[in-house]
């Protein structure tokens, strides 16, 4: 009998964590805690979702419907090179372009008019 047959496993947050990010040419390559390496682009896009505690975090789909959240050090590294863009709804978003595709890291307070919310 396998462990899966004995007891159901429930992941509280995300099953993987991005532990490294490298810029090669115009693309960011991410490495997970289990050694998977993927290129941010059309096939693997960043999105912002909430943890069970309600904290907004960027994550990326890895495989088989499983996703990885960005480790804190990787998040800060990407924020350092990120840029601001105004969305169609007037909100300010921080993100970066990888492989020609915009990758959001999160929303900034305020709106394009400069007023804080």
C-alpha positions as CSV (number, residue, x, y, z in Angstrom):
1,X,0.0,0.0,0.0
2,X,1.4,3.4,-0.9
3,X,1.2,6.5,1.3
4,X,-1.4,8.0,-1.0
5,X,-3.6,5.0,-0.5
6,X,-3.2,5.2,3.3
7,X,-4.0,8.9,3.7
8,X,-4.9,11.8,1.6
9,X,-2.3,14.6,1.4
10,X,-3.5,18.2,1.5
11,X,-1.1,21.1,0.6
12,X,-1.8,24.2,2.6
13,X,-0.3,26.7,0.2
14,X,1.5,25.8,-3.0
15,X,3.3,22.5,-3.7
16,X,6.4,24.2,-5.1
17,X,8.5,27.3,-4.4
18,X,10.6,29.2,-6.9
19,X,14.1,29.4,-5.4
20,X,16.1,31.1,-8.2
21,X,15.6,33.4,-11.1
22,X,18.1,34.1,-13.9
23,X,17.8,36.6,-16.8
24,X,19.0,35.1,-20.1
25,X,18.6,37.3,-23.2
26,X,15.0,38.6,-22.9
27,X,13.6,35.9,-20.7
28,X,13.5,35.0,-17.0
29,X,14.2,31.4,-16.1
30,X,12.9,30.2,-12.8
31,X,14.1,27.2,-10.8
32,X,11.9,25.4,-8.3
33,X,12.8,23.8,-5.0
34,X,12.8,20.4,-6.7
35,X,15.0,21.4,-9.6
36,X,12.4,22.1,-12.3
37,X,13.5,24.9,-14.6
38,X,11.0,26.9,-16.7
39,X,11.0,30.0,-18.8
40,X,8.5,32.8,-18.0
41,X,6.5,33.4,-21.2
42,X,3.3,32.3,-22.8
43,X,3.5,28.7,-21.4
44,X,4.4,29.7,-17.9
45,X,2.9,33.0,-16.8
46,X,3.0,34.8,-13.5
47,X,-0.4,35.5,-11.8
48,X,-1.3,37.0,-8.4
49,X,-3.4,34.9,-6.1
50,X,-4.2,34.7,-2.4
51,X,-2.7,32.3,0.1
52,X,-5.1,30.6,2.6
53,X,-4.3,33.6,4.9
54,X,-5.5,36.1,2.4
55,X,-2.1,37.4,1.4
56,X,-1.6,38.2,-2.3
57,X,1.4,36.4,-3.8
58,X,2.7,35.9,-7.3
59,X,2.7,32.3,-8.5
60,X,3.4,30.4,-11.7
61,X,1.9,27.2,-13.1
62,X,4.5,24.5,-13.2
63,X,2.9,21.3,-14.5
64,X,-0.2,19.1,-14.2
65,X,-2.2,22.0,-12.7
66,X,0.3,22.5,-9.9
67,X,1.8,25.9,-9.2
68,X,4.7,27.4,-7.4
69,X,4.8,30.6,-5.4
70,X,7.8,32.9,-5.7
71,X,10.3,32.6,-2.8
72,X,10.8,35.9,-0.9
73,X,14.3,36.4,-2.3
74,X,13.2,35.7,-5.9
75,X,10.2,38.1,-5.4
76,X,12.5,40.9,-4.2
77,X,14.9,40.3,-7.0
78,X,12.2,40.6,-9.6
79,X,10.6,43.6,-7.9
80,X,14.0,45.4,-8.2
81,X,13.9,45.1,-12.0
82,X,10.2,45.5,-12.3
83,X,8.3,48.4,-13.9
84,X,5.0,50.0,-13.4
85,X,2.2,49.9,-15.9
86,X,-1.3,51.3,-15.7
87,X,-4.1,48.8,-16.4
88,X,-7.2,49.4,-18.5
89,X,-9.1,50.1,-15.3
90,X,-6.6,52.7,-14.1
91,X,-4.8,50.6,-11.5
92,X,-1.1,50.6,-11.2
93,X,0.6,47.2,-11.6
94,X,4.2,46.2,-11.0
95,X,5.6,43.5,-13.3
96,X,8.2,42.7,-15.9
97,X,8.4,41.4,-19.4
98,X,9.8,38.0,-20.1
99,X,9.8,36.3,-23.5
100,X,7.8,39.2,-24.8
101,X,4.9,38.6,-22.3
102,X,3.9,41.0,-19.5
103,X,4.3,39.1,-16.1
104,X,2.5,40.8,-13.2
105,X,4.1,40.8,-9.8
106,X,1.3,42.7,-8.0
107,X,-0.8,45.8,-7.8
108,X,0.5,49.0,-6.3
109,X,-1.6,51.2,-4.0
110,X,-3.3,54.2,-5.6
111,X,-4.3,54.7,-9.2
112,X,-2.9,56.4,-12.4
113,X,-4.2,59.8,-11.1
114,X,-1.7,59.6,-8.3
115,X,-4.3,59.3,-5.5
116,X,-3.7,56.7,-2.8
117,X,-6.6,54.3,-2.1
